[in-house]
Amino acid sequence: MAVAGTVLTSSFWVFNFLASGTGAVVARRLGAGDRRGAVEHAVQAHWLALGIGAAVAAVGLLVAPYAVRIFTPDEEVRSFALVYLRISLLGAPAFLTILAGIGLRRGLQDTVTPLVVVLVSNVTNLALELVLIYGLGFGVGASALATIVAQYLAAATFLVLLWRTARSEEASLRPHRSGLRHVAVFGGFLTVRTSALVGAFAVATAIAGRLGTTSLAAHQIAWQIWLFLAFALDAVAIAAEAMTGRALGEGRPHEAREAANRMLGWGLVTGVGVSVLVVVARPLLGALFTDDAAVRSLAEHTLWFVAAMQPLNAVVFVLDGVLIGAGDVRYLAAAMVVSFVAFVPAAFAALEWGRTLGWLWAAIILLLAVRATTLLGRFVTNRWQVVGDDRVPVEPEPLSG
């Protein structure tokens, strides 16, 4: 699961611009009073999601054996990882469609609908896993199957919601070259930014695997807890993204900065609170994941690093949301590449000299510290406060023409 999960994260989340980028552009156009244009941008994002998802699934199935081999030398681990990975890749079109659907709803300032859809999807996933694994005795492949069934149900729901919204706004549902190009160009910079971040964690997993099976398992526990907390803290970033985009679209830069400052304050308070919770719950968290004493002990030690990172994470995530909402994606891409370049030698130094998981997570903290520094350097200037609608037309000749 650690190996397959890392490969899937690397394959899917590099296209997270389908959520964050779509939400930012939709919010900005909504603020500029162009609700129809906002919806039509989201339509193009959905078309792109389906196309990219199909390509990811096809290419992923071909390279899966080689991708798994990068992360672990253990033959038994590779065989199970390959089963899980191949089945999960079939859900790529659904997963990316979900991202685009979430982006549209966020941009329209509707956070309730995606919450309900994702909750129902995850409950469905959990129920299927319990039946297939604990009830019928199937293995890791059944876990992957349960996930993609839930994903396709959620994707279908978002497509129905898109159709209804487009119909109410009299927006076109057809793919357009310029609209697809705008989504791709805007998303391209976010893809570079996300690829560098995901690549850093892929490097971390590969190094953890070479520190031994116990280190790999403990790293995966710490990583899953970090990821869970990241999504929780990212809620503030999503609010910052939508509020900043709408305020700048309406031509009110001072309101955009005020909203950003509020979100940054909330993020710091939340980050400190989460950090305290991790410290208090640390002895219990490892036991939730494993009965192996060695893995549990190492995971509990690594969770000190996870706790220490939370305030830093909050600053990074909120500033990420602010700059995405402002459309400052070129700078975000460059800042993340700088952070990645700083992280990689530190991570390999942990492998060559530290030889412990703690040194590896210290390198991850360095990654976040460099990100925070570069983003704060941008935030204190006014260069990101560009007002107005940055849209490109989505009405020219459709692809079918």
C-alpha positions as CSV (number, residue, x, y, z in Angstrom):
1,M,0.0,0.0,0.0
2,A,2.9,2.4,0.8
3,V,4.5,1.8,-2.6
4,A,1.3,1.7,-4.7
5,G,-0.1,4.7,-2.9
6,T,3.0,6.8,-3.6
7,V,2.9,5.9,-7.3
8,L,-0.9,6.7,-7.5
9,T,-0.3,10.0,-5.7
10,S,2.5,10.8,-8.1
11,S,0.3,9.9,-11.0
12,F,-3.0,11.6,-10.0
13,W,-2.2,14.6,-7.8
14,V,0.1,16.3,-10.4
15,F,-3.2,17.2,-12.0
16,N,-4.6,18.8,-8.9
17,F,-4.9,22.0,-10.9
18,L,-8.2,20.6,-12.1
19,A,-9.5,21.5,-8.7
20,S,-7.4,24.4,-7.5
21,G,-6.9,26.1,-10.9
22,T,-10.6,25.6,-11.9
23,G,-11.8,27.0,-8.6
24,A,-9.6,30.0,-8.8
25,V,-10.6,30.9,-12.4
26,V,-14.3,30.3,-11.7
27,A,-14.2,32.5,-8.6
28,R,-12.4,35.3,-10.5
29,R,-14.9,35.2,-13.3
30,L,-17.7,35.1,-10.9
31,G,-16.4,38.2,-9.2
32,A,-16.2,39.9,-12.6
33,G,-19.9,39.2,-13.2
34,D,-19.3,36.5,-15.9
35,R,-21.1,33.5,-14.4
36,R,-21.6,31.9,-17.8
37,G,-17.9,32.2,-18.6
38,A,-17.0,30.7,-15.2
39,V,-19.2,27.6,-15.9
40,E,-17.8,27.3,-19.5
41,H,-14.2,27.3,-18.1
42,A,-15.2,24.5,-15.8
43,V,-16.8,22.5,-18.7
44,Q,-13.4,22.6,-20.5
45,A,-11.7,21.5,-17.3
46,H,-14.0,18.4,-17.2
47,W,-13.2,17.6,-20.8
48,L,-9.5,17.9,-20.1
49,A,-9.9,15.7,-16.9
50,L,-11.5,12.9,-18.9
51,G,-8.8,13.0,-21.6
52,I,-5.9,13.2,-19.2
53,G,-7.5,10.4,-17.0
54,A,-7.7,8.0,-19.9
55,A,-4.1,8.8,-20.9
56,V,-2.8,8.3,-17.3
57,A,-4.6,4.9,-17.1
58,A,-3.2,3.7,-20.4
59,V,0.4,4.8,-19.8
60,G,0.2,3.8,-16.1
61,L,-0.7,0.2,-16.9
62,L,2.3,0.0,-19.2
63,V,4.9,1.4,-16.8
64,A,3.4,0.1,-13.5
65,P,6.0,-2.7,-13.1
66,Y,8.9,-0.3,-13.6
67,A,7.4,2.4,-11.3
68,V,6.9,-0.1,-8.5
69,R,10.4,-1.4,-8.8
70,I,11.8,2.1,-8.1
71,F,10.3,2.2,-4.6
72,T,11.1,-1.2,-3.2
73,P,13.6,-4.1,-3.8
74,D,11.3,-6.5,-2.0
75,E,9.7,-9.0,-4.5
76,E,6.7,-9.8,-2.3
77,V,5.9,-6.1,-1.7
78,R,6.2,-5.4,-5.4
79,S,3.7,-8.2,-6.3
80,F,1.0,-6.8,-4.0
81,A,1.7,-3.2,-5.0
82,L,1.4,-4.1,-8.6
83,V,-2.1,-5.7,-8.1
84,Y,-3.3,-2.7,-6.2
85,L,-1.8,-0.2,-8.7
86,R,-3.1,-1.8,-11.9
87,I,-6.7,-1.9,-10.6
88,S,-6.5,1.6,-9.1
89,L,-5.3,3.1,-12.4
90,L,-8.6,2.3,-14.0
91,G,-10.2,4.9,-11.8
92,A,-8.0,7.8,-13.2
93,P,-10.7,9.3,-15.4
94,A,-13.2,9.3,-12.5
95,F,-10.7,10.7,-10.0
96,L,-9.7,13.6,-12.3
97,T,-13.3,14.3,-13.1
98,I,-14.0,14.6,-9.4
99,L,-11.2,17.1,-9.1
100,A,-12.7,19.3,-11.8
101,G,-16.2,19.0,-10.3
102,I,-14.9,20.0,-6.9
103,G,-13.1,23.0,-8.5
104,L,-16.3,24.3,-10.1
105,R,-18.3,24.0,-6.8
106,R,-15.5,25.8,-4.9
107,G,-15.3,28.6,-7.4
108,L,-19.1,29.1,-7.2
109,Q,-18.6,29.4,-3.4
110,D,-20.5,26.2,-2.8
111,T,-18.5,24.0,-0.4
112,V,-21.5,22.0,0.9
113,T,-22.2,20.0,-2.3
114,P,-18.7,18.6,-2.8
115,L,-18.6,17.8,1.0
116,V,-21.8,15.7,0.6
117,V,-20.6,14.0,-2.6
118,V,-17.2,13.1,-1.2
119,L,-18.6,11.9,2.1
120,V,-21.1,9.6,0.4
121,S,-18.4,8.3,-1.9
122,N,-16.0,7.5,1.0
123,V,-18.8,5.8,3.1
124,T,-19.5,3.7,0.0
125,N,-15.8,2.9,-0.4
126,L,-15.6,1.9,3.3
127,A,-18.7,-0.3,3.1
128,L,-17.4,-2.1,0.1
129,E,-14.0,-2.7,1.6
130,L,-15.6,-4.1,4.8
131,V,-17.7,-6.5,2.8
132,L,-15.1,-7.6,0.3
133,I,-12.1,-7.9,2.6
134,Y,-13.4,-8.7,6.1
135,G,-16.6,-10.3,4.9
136,L,-15.6,-12.3,1.8
137,G,-11.9,-12.5,2.6
138,F,-10.5,-10.9,-0.5
139,G,-7.1,-9.1,-0.5
140,V,-5.5,-5.9,-1.6
141,G,-7.0,-6.0,-5.1
142,A,-10.5,-5.8,-3.6
143,S,-9.5,-2.7,-1.7
144,A,-8.6,-1.0,-5.0
145,L,-11.8,-2.2,-6.7
146,A,-13.9,-0.8,-3.9
147,T,-12.2,2.6,-4.3
148,I,-12.7,2.9,-8.0
149,V,-16.4,1.9,-7.8
150,A,-16.9,4.8,-5.3
151,Q,-14.9,7.1,-7.5
152,Y,-17.0,6.5,-10.6
153,L,-20.2,7.0,-8.6
154,A,-18.9,10.4,-7.4
155,A,-17.7,11.4,-10.9
156,A,-21.1,10.6,-12.3
157,T,-22.7,12.8,-9.7
158,F,-20.4,15.7,-10.5
159,L,-21.1,15.3,-14.2
160,V,-24.8,15.5,-13.5
161,L,-24.3,18.7,-11.4
162,L,-22.2,20.2,-14.2
163,W,-24.9,19.5,-16.8
164,R,-27.6,21.1,-14.5
165,T,-25.4,24.2,-13.8
166,A,-24.5,24.7,-17.5
167,R,-28.1,24.4,-18.5
168,S,-29.2,27.0,-15.9
169,E,-26.5,29.4,-17.2
170,E,-27.1,28.6,-20.9
171,A,-23.4,27.6,-21.1
172,S,-22.0,25.4,-23.8
173,L,-21.1,21.8,-23.0
174,R,-19.0,21.3,-26.1
175,P,-15.2,21.3,-26.0
176,H,-13.5,24.4,-27.4
177,R,-9.8,24.7,-28.4
178,S,-9.2,28.1,-26.8
179,G,-11.0,27.0,-23.6
180,L,-9.0,23.8,-23.4
181,R,-5.8,25.7,-24.1
182,H,-6.6,28.2,-21.3
183,V,-7.2,25.4,-18.8
184,A,-4.0,23.7,-19.9
185,V,-1.8,26.8,-19.8
186,F,-3.1,27.9,-16.4
187,G,-2.9,24.4,-15.2
188,G,0.6,23.8,-16.6
189,F,2.3,26.0,-14.1
190,L,0.3,24.4,-11.3
191,T,1.3,21.0,-12.6
192,V,5.0,21.9,-12.4
193,R,4.4,23.1,-8.8
194,T,2.5,20.0,-7.8
195,S,4.9,17.6,-9.6
196,A,7.8,19.0,-7.7
197,L,5.9,18.6,-4.4
198,V,4.7,15.1,-5.2
199,G,8.2,14.2,-6.6
200,A,9.7,15.3,-3.3
201,F,7.5,12.9,-1.3
202,A,8.1,10.1,-3.9
203,V,11.9,10.6,-3.3
204,A,11.2,10.4,0.4
205,T,9.3,7.1,0.1
206,A,12.0,5.6,-2.2
207,I,14.6,6.5,0.4
208,A,12.5,5.2,3.3
209,G,12.2,1.9,1.4
210,R,16.0,1.7,1.3
211,L,16.2,2.2,5.0
212,G,14.4,-1.1,5.5
213,T,10.8,-2.5,5.6
214,T,10.2,-1.2,9.1
215,S,11.3,2.3,8.1
216,L,9.1,2.2,5.0
217,A,6.0,1.1,7.0
218,A,6.6,3.8,9.7
219,H,7.2,6.4,7.1
220,Q,3.9,5.5,5.4
221,I,2.0,5.9,8.8
222,A,3.6,9.3,9.3
223,W,3.0,10.3,5.7
224,Q,-0.7,9.2,5.8
225,I,-1.2,11.2,9.0
226,W,0.6,14.2,7.5
227,L,-1.6,13.9,4.4
228,F,-4.8,13.7,6.4
229,L,-3.8,16.8,8.4
230,A,-2.7,18.6,5.2
231,F,-6.2,18.1,3.7
232,A,-7.7,19.5,6.9
233,L,-5.5,22.6,7.0
234,D,-6.0,23.0,3.2
235,A,-9.6,23.9,4.0
236,V,-8.4,27.4,5.0
237,A,-6.3,27.6,1.8
238,I,-9.4,26.7,-0.3
239,A,-11.3,29.5,1.4
240,A,-8.4,31.9,0.7
241,E,-8.3,30.8,-2.9
242,A,-12.0,31.4,-3.5
243,M,-12.2,34.7,-1.6
244,T,-9.0,36.1,-3.1
245,G,-10.0,35.2,-6.6
246,R,-13.5,36.7,-6.3
247,A,-12.2,39.9,-4.6
248,L,-9.6,40.5,-7.3
249,G,-12.2,39.7,-10.0
250,E,-14.4,42.4,-8.6
251,G,-11.5,44.9,-8.6
252,R,-11.0,45.1,-4.8
253,P,-7.3,44.3,-4.1
254,H,-7.5,45.7,-0.5
255,E,-10.3,43.3,0.3
256,A,-8.2,40.4,-1.2
257,R,-5.3,41.3,1.1
258,E,-7.6,41.6,4.2
259,A,-9.1,38.2,3.4
260,A,-5.6,36.7,2.9
261,N,-4.5,38.1,6.2
262,R,-7.5,36.7,8.0
263,M,-7.0,33.3,6.4
264,L,-3.3,33.3,7.4
265,G,-4.2,34.1,11.0
266,W,-6.8,31.3,11.0
267,G,-4.3,28.9,9.4
268,L,-1.6,29.6,12.1
269,V,-4.1,29.1,14.9
270,T,-5.3,25.9,13.4
271,G,-1.8,24.7,12.7
272,V,-0.7,25.2,16.3
273,G,-3.8,23.4,17.5
274,V,-3.3,20.5,15.2
275,S,0.4,20.3,16.3
276,V,-0.7,20.0,19.9
277,L,-3.2,17.3,19.0
278,V,-0.6,15.2,17.2
279,V,1.7,15.4,20.2
280,V,-1.0,14.3,22.6
281,A,-2.4,11.6,20.4
282,R,1.0,10.3,19.2
283,P,1.1,7.2,21.4
284,L,-2.4,6.2,20.0
285,L,-1.9,7.0,16.4
286,G,0.7,4.3,15.6
287,A,-1.4,1.6,17.2
288,L,-4.3,2.5,14.9
289,F,-2.2,1.4,11.9
290,T,-0.2,-1.6,13.0
291,D,0.4,-4.2,15.7
292,D,4.1,-4.5,14.9
293,A,6.0,-3.1,17.9
294,A,9.0,-2.0,15.9
295,V,7.0,-0.1,13.3
296,R,4.7,1.4,16.0
297,S,7.7,2.7,18.0
298,L,9.4,4.2,15.0
299,A,6.2,5.8,13.7
300,E,5.6,7.4,17.1
301,H,9.1,8.9,17.0
302,T,8.5,10.2,13.5
303,L,5.2,11.8,14.5
304,W,7.3,14.4,16.5
305,F,8.4,15.7,13.2
306,V,4.9,15.7,11.8
307,A,3.7,17.7,14.8
308,A,6.5,20.2,14.5
309,M,5.6,20.8,10.8
310,Q,2.0,21.8,11.3
311,P,2.3,25.6,11.8
312,L,4.7,25.7,8.9
313,N,2.3,23.7,6.8
314,A,-0.5,26.1,7.6
315,V,1.5,29.1,6.4
316,V,2.5,27.3,3.2
317,F,-1.0,26.0,2.4
318,V,-2.8,29.4,3.0
319,L,-0.3,31.3,0.9
320,D,-0.6,28.7,-1.8
321,G,-4.3,29.3,-1.9
322,V,-3.9,33.1,-1.9
323,L,-1.5,33.0,-4.9
324,I,-3.6,30.5,-6.8
325,G,-6.7,32.6,-6.3
326,A,-4.7,35.6,-7.6
327,G,-3.6,33.6,-10.6
328,D,0.1,34.0,-9.7
329,V,0.8,30.4,-10.8
330,R,4.1,31.1,-12.6
331,Y,5.7,32.2,-9.4
332,L,4.3,29.2,-7.5
333,A,5.8,26.9,-10.0
334,A,9.3,28.5,-9.7
335,A,9.1,28.6,-5.9
336,M,8.3,24.9,-5.6
337,V,11.1,24.0,-8.0
338,V,13.5,25.9,-5.8
339,S,12.2,24.0,-2.7
340,F,12.6,20.7,-4.5
341,V,16.2,21.5,-5.4
342,A,16.9,22.3,-1.8
343,F,15.2,19.1,-0.6
344,V,16.7,16.4,-2.8
345,P,20.4,16.6,-1.6
346,A,19.2,16.9,2.0
347,A,17.1,13.7,1.6
348,F,20.0,11.7,0.0
349,A,22.3,13.0,2.8
350,A,19.8,11.4,5.2
351,L,20.2,8.1,3.3
352,E,24.0,8.2,3.0
353,W,25.0,9.7,6.4
354,G,22.0,9.8,8.8
355,R,20.6,6.3,7.9
356,T,17.5,7.1,10.0
357,L,13.9,8.1,9.3
358,G,14.3,11.1,11.6
359,W,16.9,12.6,9.3
360,L,14.7,12.0,6.3
361,W,11.8,13.9,8.0
362,A,14.2,16.7,8.9
363,A,14.8,17.1,5.2
364,I,11.0,17.2,4.6
365,I,10.8,20.1,7.2
366,L,13.6,21.8,5.2
367,L,11.4,21.5,2.0
368,L,8.5,23.2,3.8
369,A,10.7,25.9,5.3
370,V,12.0,26.9,1.9
371,R,8.5,26.9,0.5
372,A,7.3,29.2,3.3
373,T,10.2,31.6,2.8
374,T,9.7,31.9,-0.9
375,L,5.9,32.4,-0.6
376,L,6.1,34.9,2.2
377,G,8.6,36.9,0.1
378,R,5.9,37.1,-2.6
379,F,3.0,37.8,-0.3
380,V,4.5,40.9,1.3
381,T,4.7,42.6,-2.1
382,N,1.7,43.8,-4.1
383,R,2.7,42.0,-7.3
384,W,0.1,39.2,-6.8
385,Q,-2.7,41.7,-6.4
386,V,-3.7,42.0,-10.1
387,V,-7.4,42.9,-10.5
388,G,-9.9,42.2,-13.2
389,D,-10.9,39.1,-15.2
390,D,-8.0,37.3,-16.8
391,R,-10.2,35.2,-19.0
392,V,-9.6,34.1,-22.6
393,P,-12.6,33.6,-24.8
394,V,-14.2,30.2,-24.8
395,E,-16.7,30.9,-27.6
396,P,-14.7,30.3,-30.9
397,E,-15.0,27.4,-33.1
398,P,-15.7,24.1,-31.3
399,L,-13.5,21.1,-31.9
400,S,-16.2,19.5,-33.9
401,G,-16.1,22.5,-36.3
